[in-house]
Amino acid sequence: MTGSKRIYALDTNVLLHDPTSLFRFEEHDVFIPMTVLEELDEKKKGASEVSRNGRQVSRFLNELIERGNGHGISNGLELTNPQGVTLKRGGAVGRLYFQQRTSNGHGKADNQILSSVIELRDQNPERSVILVTKDINLRIKAKIYGIDAEDYENDRALDDFALLYTGSTELPENFWDKHPEVQSWNERGRTFYKVDRREDEDWYPQQCLFLPGENSVELRVLHVDEQRATLVLLDDHSHSNHSVWGIAARNREQNFALNVLMDPDVDFVTLLGTAGTGKTLLALAAGLAQVMDQQRYREIIMTRATVSVGEDIGFLPGTEEEKMTPWMGALTDNLEVLANPEEGGSWGRQATNDLLASRIKIRSLNFMRGRTFLSRYLIIDEAQNLTPKQMKTLITRAGPGTKIVCLGNVEQIDTPYLTETTSGLTYAVDRFKHWSHSAHITLRRGERSRLADFASEAL
C-alpha cells in the first residue's frame, strides 16, 4: 500500500448498516480485518435486515474477488462500482485490502480489530490510517491508542439536526405590501393566490406559511418556481364544523398537519414532534375519515419498528397481528378517543370499536419486503428507529392510490448506531422536501396535559 491516499479500516457494524459502504470512500483505500469477516459470517443467517445486509456484503466481496480472477488480493482489489452504487467523484477508485493473517481468536472482537488496525498503521507509517465504526466505545478505545477513528457518516442527511426543514414558516407583517401585484381567484370553494417570489423567500412545495396577528392567515405553497409561487388558503380545522372524524386542531401546526393529511394530492406526509403533540391521533383521524366516509382508501395499515425501550419480553404467541398488538399501544389508546360515540352506551362503543378495527390492519416491518399496497393508507409509527435503507424499503411498497404517513420523535431513538442526523425519518424529510406530492410538518406544542408538558420540559 503506497501513495498519499488514506486507508479506511471498516468495522463490522458499518458494513451491516450499509453494505455499499465499501464503495463510498471515493479514491481512498479500504481495509477489512479478518475479525470483521468472521463476524459477518456469524450474522449471515436469518431474515432480519442485518442478516440481509451481511449476505449482501459477502456477495460484494465475492464479486470483487472473482473480478480479480483470484489474483492480486495482496496487492489490493480495485473497488469498481457495482450496479446501482454511485461514487461521489467519477473516475476515482480506491483499492480493497484484507488482513493477510488469521486473527489469534483471543480477546474481544473489538480488541482484535484494534490490534489489526495498529499493525496496519505500523506497516504504513507514511499514510493516514482511519478506523470507521459506528460503535462509540470502540472509537474511544481507538483514540486512547492514538488511532484516528470516525463515525460512518455517508448516509447522514445533514450536518446539524437544527437545520432540518420544519415544513412551515412565518411570514413578515408586511408580506402583502411586498407583493402588491397579487393574483387571487376562487375555485371549487378554495381561495388561491399567485405571487412573485422574492430572493429571501426560500419556499418548498407543500410548505405551510402563516401570517400572525390581527390579520392572521394560513397558506400552503402548491407550486413554486424561480419567479412565481401559487398559494392556497388552508382550511380551518380548529373549528368544530370542520373537524376531522370528531378531532379539531388545537394549534396552528395541527391545522397544518390535518390539511396535508386530508389532501389526496399529497402522497407522502412526515410528522415530527415530541410525545403528546398529537401525531398518531391526527394521522388516524384523517385515515378514518378518508377510509370510512370518503372511501378514498380501502383500509388503514399501521406498522412500526419493534424496538423495545426496556427489557425484551421474548417471543410472542399468535398471528402476525396478535404479535404486533403489544407494540401498538398508541393505536389502541387513540382508538378509544376516536371510537367514543355519544349514544349507545357500552354496546354502541363496542360496535364502533369492532367496525373501526375491521378497517385497520396491523402489520410487521419484517414482512414488508416484496409487498405492494394498492389504495391503502399506510401509517409508519416510530419511524425515527428506521435506517435510511429500511425507510426506502417501506416507501417503495406504495402502489397506485396509496398514501404513506411517517410519524416519529427523533429525541427517542432506541436503535443502536442511529442518531438524529442519520435516522431514516430525518433522511426522508430532507430528501422529499423538493417533491410536489410530499409534505412535512414539525409539531411543537404538546396537547396531552399540563403534567406531561411540564415533564417534557423539566425532566
Summary of the structure (lengths in Angstrom):
residues: 459
radius of gyration: 25.9
end to end distance: 52.2
largest distance: 80.9
contacts: 1397
relative contact order: 0.11
helix: 36%
strand: 20%
